[in-house]
């Protein structure tokens, strides 16, 4: 949770001198798949983790409540109107989905309390005194030690954090649902009490997901120097904030029944049937925090309380409750601060019947000589067809949860922890393969890099996992490396006749005949809306090292001021990936949009240097941009600061010259008339049924 106090009261100082005793309770019982916290069968190498991020699917407390990874955003509630964020996710780039490369923390459960308060003003200066108090209780996946949450460094920790501002020296007692501690404060001010106990986060706990469920009794007392030593027990990962190093649990949940009017209570049902223990935020814009009463912890405590027992000189409260006229809580004239309202997070795991998903067998093509191909194993496949929801199957496929696998043994696993490898590189006959994640979409793909001498094809195996943790049997992905050549590309201007021919070394795809489609070069017709007479054309020719283009725009009036012409990828945010013209002094330094006699006419080439990065649709390099263009996912827009109401744009298309072109002993040819013309930059491309597509081939006009 993110809280911020409005008081800043001096420097940090802390001295812990004692703690109260209580029985140790193992209040977290099991982790997926039913691996117990302790006793027979408690084997950390058997924990079932998500192939999306390498963290456990769920945790269960002693009350039988199972909570799943909470990673949902923008959830529509069952009322069909309210959209909320039910989770508290740590992400480097909040504008993108949470994924292994964009995840610093995910919570299974959280309950946090916070408040501001006022004390008696300073007796000498009359200055206002008071502060901010924060209690954070949570079970969360994050990086082990001081490392990031990355492959091979996953950990789950149970956290108890106290951050409390205190106005005067003295002895204070802090009580929360999982413990009671006395503190002797000698240097009051901001965060006079500042402790964090993380059970399960030490570097030695990496990928041991049982540690967070068990009490730790080996914590050392923090000293002034050691307070921020995160790789030692005596640092914030080992600071004592309760009497026995107790882990969190049972999970605290709201006591009220859910009320959509104030978003308080439980359970909360989403429109898709998902259930949450409560909501941390309401549906307002911007969202407001939701605080509510919760069930008690193991000692029947369901509040966060701070008590001043005596001041720094040993004075205790008198008959009226004051200490020499001082009240910690001036509003109530007491030495006690307390709240029983908590902000909660938790997604309830659906423990219904479930069956394993099916991974589709995939065949993809790679043009010989091209450096890389990104493979979407779900392209053109309905996920529900692979793992249909029903009364006996409550979990569907998690498209982020894919992993390379041995065809017999299944997922590749680490020798030391038995946890799955998620992103490691595997060497195949003709190249290498590894899983990647696209930042902007969160999509998991397999990236195949062929060797320089690669020919023929390669095969690797993979598995998919559903949201319940079940994993499919391994399925094959066949990579066909096709040597597809265009040896002739002619267009006879007078007759409108095309003559295009070439060769391929893949006449068959398995036992099925391969076929080809021949396209004219990418082009867009630009037209306007609003008060403008501008029209134009853009044509592209995509090569291995550069994209040539020609831009022609006519009908530009004196009041128009063309500041840029941009090529966009059609995805989230409609990002610009190339500037065809614009400010030459701003990266990537395009040519100026110079207008002569009402016309803009520019011919140039675009390289990797000109590319404006966009993870959407995989536009990470020049080949990614070419793929987006050939897929019809790009458009061109004109920015007219002189007439902003007039918008000029056009979608890039690659018209089909001929489809279903047959192959005869590796040879193919088209010879005939069509309505498609060569365009401003005459060129053709050829696409095979394997998915392989050539770069643009210049057309000879005859």
N, C-alpha and C positions, 0 to 999 in steps of 0.2 A: 504494500500500500504506500501511497505517497502522501505524507502529511507534512505540514509546515507550521511551526509555532510562530507567534508574532512577538515573542520576547527574546531578547539577546542580553544575557546576564553574566558577562564575565568569562573566566577561563575554566577549563575542565580540570577537575581533581577528584580522585576517588580513593577511598580506603575501605576495604571490606574487613570487618572484624569478627563476624559470626554469622551462623545460619541455623535455622531450626530443623529439627529432625522430623521425618515422616517415612512411612513404608514405601519401598520402591515398587512401582506397578508397571508391568509391561503392557501398556494400553494400546499398542499397535500389534495386531495379531499376525498378519500375513501380507505377502506381496505376490503379484502374478508370477506363476500360476500356483497359488495356494502353498507357497513356500513359507513355512512358519518363521516367526521371529527368533525362536530358540527351540532347542530340543531336537528329537529325531526328525530327520528330513530337512533340517535347517542348513541348506547348502547354497551359498551365493552363486555358484556356477549354474544353478538350475533356474534362476529367475528369468521369466519371459519378458523381453523388452520389445519396444516398438522399433521396427526397422526404419522408421522415419527419423528418429533421433537417438536411439540407443538407451532410452530410459524406460523403467517399468511401466506396464500397461495400467496397473492399478495398485492401490494399497487398501487394506482392510483394518478397521479398528476392532476393539474387543466387543463392540455392540453389533458387529456384523455389517457395518456400513462400509461399502466399497466405493472409493472415489477414484475416478479416472484422471488422466492428464487433462487439464483444463486449458485448451488452446483456442476456444471459439471466440469469434468476433462478429459484431453486427448481427446478433441472433434475433430473429422474429419470434415473439412469444405466442402462446396459444390463442391469445385474444385476436391475433391477426393484425394488430395495429402497432404495438409497442416494439421498438427495436432497441436492444440493450447489448452491452458488453459484459458478459457474466464472469469473465476471467481477468486475472491480473498477470499479464505476460511481460517478461523482460525481453525487449527486442532492440537491436542496434538501430534498425530502420523501421520505425513504427508504421510508416506508410505502406510497407510490404508485408506479406503474410509471414507468420512465424514458421521457420523451417530450421534445419540443422545449421545453416549458415547465417541465420538471422534470429538467434535465440540465445539469450544469456540466462534466462530462468523461466521455468514453467512450474506452476503450483498444482499440487493435488488438493491442498486444503490451506486456508488462511483464516485467521480470526484476529483482527487488530482493533485496538481501542486507542483513542487519543482525545485530549482535551487541553484547552487553555484555562488558566486560573489566575486569580489575583489574591495576594496576601496583604497583610497590614503594611502600609507605607513605611519607609525607613524613618525611624524615630528621630534621626538627626537631620536628614536632608529633606524629608517629606517625599522623596522619590517613590514612584510606583514600584512595587515588587510583585513578582509572580513568575509565571513561566508556562512551559509547554511540557506535556507528558505523553509518551508514546509507548505502547506495548504491541509487539508484533509476535504472533504465534503462527507458525506455518510448517508445512511439509512440502519441500520443493526440490525439483531437479535443477542442478547447476553444475559448474565446473568444480572439480576437486582442487583443494588447496587454494592457491592464488591464481590458478589457471582459468582459462575460458572454458565455456561449455562447447567442446569440440569432440570429434571422434577420438575415442581412447581415453578421454578425461572426464567422463560422465560420473556424477555422484548425486545422491539424494541425501538431503540433510533435514533434520527437524530443528527448527530455529525458535529460540526464545530471546527476544531482544527488548531491552529497556533503555530508553533515552528520556531522562527526566531532568528538567531545570529545577533547582532548589534555591531559595532566597537567603537562608541563613545557615551557619554551621549547626550541626546537631546529629542526633541519631534518628534515623528514619526506618520505618518498616514498610516494605513493599509486598503486597499480596496480589497474586493473580491465579488463574485457574490451575496452574501446574506448580505452584510453589510459593513460599514465603521467605523473605530474606531481610535481615537487618543491615543497614549501612551506616557507617560513621563518616559524616561529611565534614571535612576540615576547611575546604576551599569552595564555597558555594558559587553558583553561577550557572551558565548555560551547560547543559548536559553534565551536571554534577554526577549523575549516575549514567553511565554509558557502557553497557555490556551487551555482548551478543554470544549466545551459546549455540553453536551449530554442531549437532551430533551427526556425523557421517560425512563431513566435508574435508577432513584432513587428506593430505596427498596420499597417505597410505590406504585411505578408504576408497580409492578410485575403483569404480565398477563393482563395489561390494554394496549392494542395495539393501542388505539386511541391517547394517550398522545403525541406520536412522531409526529403526524400530526398537532398539535396545537402550536401556539406561547406561550412561557412562559414569564410572565412579573414579576415574583416574585424572580428573581435571585438577590443574594446579591453580593456586591463588594468583591472580594477575597483579603484577607490580607496575609501577609507573613506566618503566622502560619497556616492559613486555606487553603492554596493553594492546599494541598494534603489531604484534608479531604473528602474522596469519598462518605461518607454517609450524607453529608450536601449540601444544595444548594450552599453554598459559596465555595465549593471545585471544582475540575475540572469537576464535573457533573453539575455545575451551573455557571462557570466562564463566564462573558460576553465577547463575541467576535463579537457581532454586536449590533445594537442600540436598539433592543427591545426583545431580546430573541427569535428571529424569528427561526422557524424550516427551514429545507432545502426544496427546491421545488420552481418552477417546476424542474423536473429532467433535468440537463444539458446533452445534447447529441451531438455527433460530427456533424459538419456542412457539411462535405464532403461526397460524395458518396463512398461506400466501394471500395477500390482498393487492390486486393490480392497481388500486387507487394510490397506494403509497409505496409499492414495490417491496414491502416488508413481508417476511414469513417464508414458509416452506411447505411442500416443495414447489419449485418454479418449473413450469413446463414450457418448452419451446414448441413452435408450430410443427417441427419435425418429430416431436415426441421425446427429445432429450430432456433430462431432468437435472436440476441444480439444487443444492441445499439452500441457496439463497442468492440474492443479488448484491454485489458491492456498489453498484451504481444504478441510478434510475434512467428513464428514457428521455430525460430533458436534453436540450442542446444549448450549452454543453452539459454533459451529464453531472448530476449531483451525487454526493456520497450517501449511501444508505447505512445507517447504524441501527441496531436492533438487539433485543434481549436474546441470550443464547442459553443452551443447556449447560449444566455445571461440569467442571473437570473432576478428576478422581477424588478430590477432597471436598466435594460439594460446594466449590467456589465458582461463581459465574460472574465475577466482577474484577475490576482493576482498582486497587486501593493503595494510597500512599498516606502514611501516618507519621507525624512528628512526635516521637516519644519523649525527647528532651533536647534542649538546646546545647550549644557547644560548651556551656559552663555547667552542665548537669542539671539545669532547672527543668522541672516537669510541670505539666499544666496544673493551674490552681483551681479553686472551687468554681470559678466562672469559665474554666476551660482555656484561659489564655496563659501564655508564658511571658510574664513581664509586659503584658499588653499586646503581645504578638499573637496573631492567628494565621496559620498556614492557609486556611480557607476563610478569607475575610467575609465572603458573602453569607456563609452559614455560621460564622463565629465559632469555628471548630479547628482542630488540628488534623482534620481528615479530608482528603480529596478522593473522590470515588466516582466511577461510572460503571454501569452494567450494560452498556450499549457497545456492540462490536460490529465491525464491517467484515463480512464473511465471503469466502470463495470456495466453491467445490462443485464438481460435476459428478453426478451419481453414475457409477458404472452399471450398464445394463447386463444383468447376470442371467438373461434368458438363454434359451437353446440357440446353438450356433453351429454352423458347419463351415469347413474350410473353403476358401475361395479357389477359383481356378485361374491360373496364369495363362494368358493366350500365347500360342506359338506365333512367332513374328518372323517375317522376311523383309529385309530392307536392302536397298541398293546404295552403292557408293561408286561415284565416277572415278575411274582409275586416274591417279595423279592428284586427286583432291586430298587435302590434308586431314579432314575430320568429318565425322557424321554424328549428330546427336539423335539418339533413338528414343522415341516416345512409344513405349510398348502398349499404351492404351489408345493410340491414334486410331480414330474411326471405330472404336469399340465402345459400346454402352457398358458402363461398369456394372449396372444392375444385371446385365446378362451373364456376367462372370460370377456374381455373388448376389443372387436375388433375395430381397427381404421377404420374410414369411414368418409364420408362427414358430417355425423351428429354425429360423436363421435371422437373428435380430441385429447382426452386424454386417455392414457392407465393406467393400474394399477401401482402404486408405491409399489413395494414389501416390502419396509421398513415400509409402512404406514398401519399397522394392529393394532387392539386394542381389548381388551376384551369388551364384550357388554352384556346388558340385552336382552333376546330374544324378548321382546316387546318394551322397551323404547330405545334400541340402546346403543350407547357408554356410558360407565359410566363417569359421570362428577362431578367436584368439586362443592360443595354447594356454596362457596364464589364467584368464578369467572365464573362458568359454563364451564370452559375449560376441555377438555377430560383428564381422567386419562390414562397414557400411560404404566406405569410399575408397578402399584400397585399389591399387592398380593390379589387374591380372594380365599375364602375358598369354597371348593366343598364338596360333600358327603364323598369322599374317600381320599381327599388330597387337595393340593393347586395348583394354576396356576398363572403364571405371564408372562409378555413379557420380553424377554431378547434380547440383540444384541451381535452378534459376532464381536469382534473388527476387526479381519483381513479381513473379508468379508463384514462387514456392514449389514449382514443378520439379519432380525428380525424373531424371533422364539417364540413359547410358551413353557415354561418349566413347566412340571407337576411333582410334588413331592407327591407321595402317602404316606398315613399314614402307620404306621407299620402293622396295621390290615387290610389294603386295600384288597378288594376282589371284583370280579364282574366287576365293571366299573364305569365310571364317564362321565358326559357330561358338556361342557361349550360352550358358544357362543362368536363369534367374528365378526368383520367387517373388510373390506378392503376399501381403498380409492384410487381414481385415482389422477393423477398429477394436475387435475383441481379442486380438492377439493370435488368432489362428493363421497358420502359414500354408500356402499352397504347395503342391508338389512342384519340383523344378520343371521349367518349360524352356524350350530352345529358342534362341534368336539366331537366325541365319543372315550373315552379311554377305551379299553378292557384290564383288568388286567387278564392275562392268567397264570394259573398254569400248565405249560408245563414241563413234567417230562420224563427223560430217565431212565428206570429201568434195561435195559439190553443192553450191547454193546459188541458183540463178533465178532471176525474174525477168521475163520478157515484157517490156513496158507496153508495146503496141498491142499485144494479145492478152495480157494479164495472166500469163501462164507461169506457174512455178515449176522448177526442176530442182529437187533436193534429193541427195542420195548419200549413202555412207555404209558403215559396217558396225557390227557388234559381236562380241565374243560370248554373249549370253542369249542364244536363240530360244532357250527354254528356261522357265522358272520351275524347278522341280520337273514335273512331267507335263506342265502346261506351257503352251507356246507363248513366248514373249511377244509384245506388240509395242508400237511406238506412237507418239503424238508429236506433230511438228507445229511449233508456235512461231508467230511473228514476234519481233522484238517488243519489249515493254513500251507502252506509250499511254499518255493521258491527254484528253481534250479538256482545256480549261475554260470554264464559263462562269459568269458572275450572277450574283443576286443583289438586289438593291439598285441604286442609281449608278450604274457603270456600263460602259460599252466594251469593256475589255474582254477579249477572247484570246485563246492561245493553244499551244501544244507543247508537250514535253516528250522526248524520246530517249530511251536508254539502250546501251549496249554493254552487257556485263561480261567482263573478262576475269581471268584468274588473279590479276594484279590490280585492276582498276575498273571502274564503271564510267564509261563515256556517256555524256549527255548533251542534248541540245535543247535549249529553252527558247521559245518564241512567244512573245506576248504583244498583241496589237490592240489598237483602240485606246491607248493611254492618253488621257486628257491632261491639260496643264495643271488642273487642281489635284490630280493624282500624285501621290508621293510613294513610290514603291520602295519600301525599306528593306524587304527581304522576300525571297521565294524559297520555301522550305519543303523538304521531303519528309513526311511523317510515317511512322509505323502505326497501324490502326490497332491500338491496344489501350490499356489503362493509362489515362492522361494524354493520349495521342501525342507521344513524344516526337520531337524532331530528331531525325538521325543524320540528315545532311542539309546544309544550306547551299542551295544552288546559286544564290547571290545574296549579298547583304553587306554588312559593315566589314571592310577588309582589315580593320585594325583590331577586331575581336576574334578570338579563336572560334572556328578553325580558319580564319582569314579567307573568306570566300571572295570572289570577284564582286565589284560594285554592281548594283542594279542600274546600269547606265542606259538611259532612254534617248533614242535619236529619232526625231520626227514621229513621235507617238508609238515607237516600236522598241521592244527589248529583245535582243537576240544574242544569246550566249552559248558558246560551245566550249566544253572543258571536260576534264576527267576527275573522278573522285577516287581516293585511295583510303587505306586504313587511317591515315593521318587526318582525313576530313570527317571521319565518323564520330558522331556524338553518341556516346555509350547509351544503350538502353537494354536492360535485361528482358523487357517485354518481347515475347516471341523469339527470344534467343539472339537478339541483334547485339552480339558481343564483338564481332569482327566483320570484315568485308564479306566473307561467305555467308554469315548470318543475315546481313543486309540483302544479299542477292536472293537468298532463300525466301525472305519476307516479300521481296518484290515479285518473284515468280509465283508465290502463293497467292498473290492478289491482296496482300494485307498492307498496302501502302497507298498514300495519296500525296498530291502536291497542293500547297496553298500559297496564296499571294497575300503578303501583309502590306496594306495600303494605309499609311498613317495620314495621308491627305484626305482620304474618304473612308473612314473606318466602318461606315455603314454598308459599304460595298464589299462583299466577300467573293473572291474568285478562287476556285479549287477544281480538282479533277482526280478521279481514281486512276491509278496505274493498272493497266490490263495487258495481258499477253494473248492476243487473238489466235484462235486455233486455225491453222492453215489446213491440216489434215489429221484425222485421228484413225486409230486402229490400223496403223501401217504394218503390214505383215513383213516377216523376215524370212528370207529364203537362203539357207546355208550361210547365214551370217551377213547377208547383203540385204539392203532395204532401199526403197526409192519411192518418191512421189513425182507425178508428172501430170499436171493438169491446171485448170483454171479455178479460181476462187474469188470471193468478194473481198478478201483481205489484201491490202496493199502494203508495201514495204515500210512506209512511214518516213519520218525525218531522218532517222538513222537506220538504214536498211540492214536488218540482221534477223537470224532465226535461231531458235534453240530447239532441242529435241529431248523429249522425256520418254523414258522407258517405263514399262509396267512394273519394273523393279523399284521405281522411285528415283532412279538416276536421271539427272538432267545435265545436259552439256552447258558450257558457257555459251555466250552469244557468238555466232559465226557470221561474219560479214556477208552480205548478199551482193552478188554482182548483177548490176542492172544492164540488160542487153536490149 
